[in-house]
Amino acid sequence: MSSFALAGARIFDGHGWLTGHALVIEGGKIVDLVPEGSLAAGRTVRRAAGSMIVPGFIDLQVNGGGGVMFDGASGIEGIGTICRAHARFGTTGLLPTLITDTPGSTAAAVAAGIAAARAHVPGFLGLHLEGPHLSVARKGAHDPALIRPMSDADLARLIEAARQLPVLMTTLAPESVSPEQVRALVAGGVRVSLGHTDTDCRTGLAYAEAGASMVTHLFNAMSPLGHREPGLVGAALESGALWVGLIADGVHVDPVAIRAALKAKTGPARIFAVTDAMSTIGTDVASFTLNGRTIFRKDGRLTLEDGTLAGADIDMVSTVAYLHRVVGLPLDEALRMAALYPAQAVGLEASKGRLAAGMDADFVELTDGLDVAATWIGGQAVFEASAA
């Protein structure tokens, strides 16, 4: 169904709500958003399965899903599995995220990402390399034996990968990467995010001036906000140039801290939602292996044996529900944190994150209870609850 109109639900276009309107879709794009009564005679009209039509969710930190962890062995098939698993929960675009790994595994993962980009795998937006150039002091669940400073060869490989991917994001720590290397990465098209670091606030702000434009999972694995030393948390909230990812799962960050951060954040850059999801999403598995270590799943938490958090066990529609119902955000703002703001963070706002003429036809049909009724990518229904 390449040319049709979708009607019969409230539409959130990324800015406000519309009633009695229809999305007109042709060739995978939204070509119009019009009152239902003005649809052309003979136009094929499909009635929405949900009560709301909202922009598709964009997740910039996805370690896995559908039983697959993204690593050097995943291949293009594993990337497809991860994208399909998250589409069930309203995610129409994501960055498979490689946790600190060996050089060989990293090269294989990048090659798989390039193959996925060339094959136009539905939902694949690019890659997020979280490490290995981090701080051992703030390693989290990353294997400290694999963390290392960035070399000239690493820098060249990242810039070459960025040439072949729609988006390449890397999380790094000032302890392992110089400001000159950050400038070179950004000039080469890499999106630099600060994370897994014990850096001070002043250094964090200096790295933002050097071109870093993001911060990875606010509050977690970073120097905290102190009244004399504000840490990376302070830099993230102070700098209007830093877009900031946040895991809103009720485990990683207390809702009081989320509300405080949202009030404190300096714009124009915003705080956006990420899941940091692992392979558990869309499955009932109780444990899995990461870099040879067992990760245990219990009560919404994923941990190493010593209790260290290891990613998150949440999907994006559940994140939206948490931000709305627990944190107390208006639904439209929770939806922006899951779609518009991440699109803006990686420069995709011209095609994704909103519903308007010229945008990709990536959207989600939601019920009043915030369940996913259908997910559409490029004008194609990739998930329908009624058929599942």
N, C-alpha and C positions, 0 to 999 in steps of 0.2 A: 504494500500500500504506500506508494511513493508520493502521492498527492492527495491530501485529505485535510479536513478540519477536525479538531478535537474540542468538544464542547460539553456543557452540562456540569461544570464544577467551577468553584471560585478559582481564580488564577492569581498567584503571587508572581509578579514579573521581576522581582528583585528589589523593587522600590516600594510598591504598594499593592493593595488587593483590588481586583476587578471582578465584578459579577456580571453574568449575562454575556460574557465574551467567549470567543473561540480562538484557538491557535490555528493558523493556516500554515501547513507544512508541505513543502515540495523539495524533493531531492535531498533530503536530510537536513534542510535548513528551515528556520521559521521565516516565512515571507510576509506574514502579517499577524496582527493581534487586533481583532475587530469585534464589535457587537454582533451577537449571533444573528440578529435580524438583518444585517447587511451582508451576510454571506451570499456569494454569487449563486444563482439558480443552477442546479445540477452539480454543485460541489458535494463530493462525498463527505458525509459527516459521521464521525465516530463519537459515541457517547462515552464520557469518562467513567472509569470504573471506580474512582475515588471521589471524594468530596472536594479535594484540593488538587490543583496542578501547580507544582513549584519547580524552580530550577534544579537540575540534577546536582547531587552533592559531589564535591571535589575533595579528595583526601590526599594530602601531600606526604603522608607517612604511613605506609602499609607494608608490614613485614611479611605478611602471608594471608592465606585464607583458603577455605575449601580443602584443608588438610595439607596444603603446600606451603613451605617456607621459601621465600625468595633467596636463592643462593646460586653458586656456580653450577649446580646440577639441575636447576629448574628448567632451563631452556624456554623457548617460546611457548611450549605447551603449558608449562607451569605458570607463566605469566597469564595465559588465557584462563586457566583455572582460577587464579586469584581474582582476576577482573570479574569473572562470572559470579564468583562467590559473593563479592561485595555489591554487585548489581542487585542482588536480592534485597539489599538493604538501602537501596536508593542511590548508591554511588555510581555515577556515570563517567567519572574520570579519576584516575589515581596514579600515584608514583610508587611502583614497587620499590621497596627500600631494603638495601643490602646493609646488614649490620656488619661491623668490622670483621674482615675475613682475610684470607691469604691473598697475595698478589695474583696467583693463578685463578682462584675462585672469583676474585673481583673482575678479572679480565673476561672470564666466561660469562659472568652475569651481565657485564656491559655488552658483550656480543649478543646475548639473548635479547637485551633491550633494543639494540639496533635492529635486530631481525623483527622484533614485534612492531617497531615503528614502521618499517618497510612493508610489513604485512597488514598494517592498519588494524591491529587487534582492537576490537571494541572496548573502550574504557581505558586503554593504555595512553598515558600522557607523557611518559618519560621515566627517568630514574632518579632516585634519591640514594646517594651513597653516604651512609651515616658512619663515618670513620673511613680509614683507620687512624686519621690524623687528629687524635683526641688527647685528653689529659687522663693519665692513669688515676689521678686523684679523684676524678669524677667519672669513672669508667662505667658505673651502673652494671648492667649485665654483659657488657662487652668484654671479650677475652683480653686481659692486660698483656698477654704475650704477643698479641697481634697489633697492638697500638704502637705507632712509630711516627717520627717527624716526616713532613713532606719533603721529598727529594725533587731535584729538577726533572727527573724522569717521571715521577708521579704527576707533576704539574703538566708536563707535555701530554701525558696520556689522558688526563682529564679534559684538557682543551681539545684534543682530537676527538674524544667521545662526545663533547658538546656539539661539535660540528655535525654529528650524525644523529642526534637525538632532538626531539621537539623541545624537551626541557631536561636539563641536567642540574640537579641540586646536590650540594654536598654539605654535610655537617662537619665542622672542624673546630678546633680549639686554638686560641692564640698561643698556647704553650708549644704547639707542634707546627704552626704555620706562621710565616712572617707577613707583615703588612704588604710587602712588595709582592709576595706570592698571591695574596688576596687580590691585589690590583691586577695582576696578570690573569688570574682566573676569571675575574669579572670582565676584563677586556676580551677574553676568549669565549664569553657567552655562558659561563658557569654561574649559577645562582648560589651564593655563599650564605650558609646559615651558621651561626655560632651556637655551640652546644657541647655538652660533656666537657665542661671547662671550669676551672677554679679561678678564672681571671677576675681582676678587679673592675669596678665600674668604668674608671677612666680608660682602661685598655679596651674594654668592650665598645665604648663610644669611639675610640680611635679606629677600631677595626670597622665600625660602621662608616666612618669617614673614608676609609680605604676602599669601601665598596660592598662590604657585607650588608645584606638587605633583609636577613631573617634571623630568627632565634628559634631553636628546636626545643619543643615541649617545655614551656615555661615552668619554672620552679624545680623541675626535675633534672638531676645530674648537672647542676650549675651552682656557682657561688650565690648565696642567698641575699635577700635584702636586709641589710643591717643599718642601724641609725648612724654609724660612722663610716662604714664601707658598704655602699649599696649593691655591690656585686653585679653580676650579669643581669639579675632580675631588675635591678635599678636601671641599668643601661637600656634594657628592653622596653621598659615603661617610659623612660625619659626621651629616647630618640624617636622622632617622627619618621625616620627613614627605615626603622626596623619593623617588619611584619613578624608576628609572633604566634607560633603554633602552641596549642593548649590541648591537653588530654582531659576531657570532661567525662569521667567514668565513675566518679564517686570514690575512687581509690587513689589516684595520682595527685589530685589537688582538692582541698576542701572547698566547698561552695562559698564560704566566707572569703577565702583567698581569691577565688575566681571573681566574685563581685568587686572586691577591692582593686584587683588588677584592671578590670574593665573600666572602672571609674578613673583610674590613674593613667591609663595609656594615652600618651601624646600621639596625635595624628600628624600627617594624614594616614600613615600606616596603621593597621588594625591588628587585633588579636583574632585569630581564626582557629577553627576546630580541626584537630587531627585525631585519628583513632589510635595510631601506633599499634594497630591490630596484628596479631600473630596468626598462625595457621589454623587456630581453633575456630575462627569465624565460619559459620555454616556447618559445623560438625559437632559431635558429642564426645570428642576425644578428651581423655582425662590428663594426658601428658604428651610431651613431644621432646625432641632433642635439638639443642642449639649449640653448635661448636663442640659437640661431644658431651654436653652437659644436659641433664634432664630438667625440663621446665614443668612445674606442676600447676594444674588448673583446679582452683577451688574457690567457690563463693565470689566469682567475678574477678578473681586475682590470678595472675600468672607470676610465679616466683621460682627462683633457683632454690636449691635445698636449704640454703642459709637464710631464706626469706627475702632476698633482694628481688625487687620488682623486675620483671623481664617482659617488657611490652605490655599490651593491654588486651583485654578480652571483651571488646565492645565494637559495635558497628556504628555507622554514621547516623542512621535514623534514630537509634537509641541515644546517641550523643545529642541530637537535636531535642529529643524528648527530655533528657536530663537538664539541658540548658534552660528549657522552657519551664518544666515542672518543678525542678529542685532549685536551680540557681535563680529562677524567677524572671528570666528575660521574656519580653514579648515574643511571640512566635515568629514574627517577621525578622527580628534581629537574630534569633537562633538560626533561622534559615540562611540569613546572610553570612553568618559565621561558618556555615557548612558549604556555601556555594560561591557567593560573590567575592568575599574577602580572600579565600585561597586562590581564586582565579586571578585576582588583582596581584596577589603576592608573587606569582610566577609569570606575570605578563600575558595572561590568557583572557583578559577582560573583554577583548574585542570579539570573542567567539563563544565564551562560556561564562556561566555564573549568573546570567540574566535571561529572561524570556522577552525578546524583542526582534523586530525584523532584521534579518541578516545574521542572527546568532545561530549556532548549531542547535538542532532540535534534540537537545539533551534535557530531559525533564522527568519528574517523578509524580505519580498519582498517589496521594495519601488519603487515608480515611480520617474521619474526625478523631479517632483514637490514635492517630499518628502511626498507623501501620501502612506498609507499602502495598498498594494495590497493583501497581505496574511501574516498571522502569523502562525508559526509552533512551536509546543512544543513536544519534544520527537519524532520527525519525523512524527507527525500528524498535519494536517492543522486544527487549531482551529478557524481561521477566514479567510474568503475569501471575498474580497470586491465585486467580481462579483456575489456572492451568497447572499450578505446581502441585 
